[in-house]
Amino acid sequence: MKLSEQEREELLALSKSDALRRDMAHVAATRHNPLVVDGVIDPDRVVEFLTQYNECLNHPFKVPRPFIETNMKL
């Protein structure tokens, strides 16, 4: 998709904005990953997030079945 001349000028003007740069630096400095605890990914939080995400998408719950592979080739 090609930008119009007006859209291109807007993006160029935004790229020179000190206020936007400061705002983005603040966002980057204060962001956190809710799935990481003490620098390590917490599996319970990952499972909880994925469960809630699937509920949001209205995916039906599937009963987990064991993964059995008899002929694995690398």
Beta strands, then each sheet from edge to edge (+ up, - down):
strand 1: 36-37
strand 2: 40-41
sheet 1: 1+ 2-
end
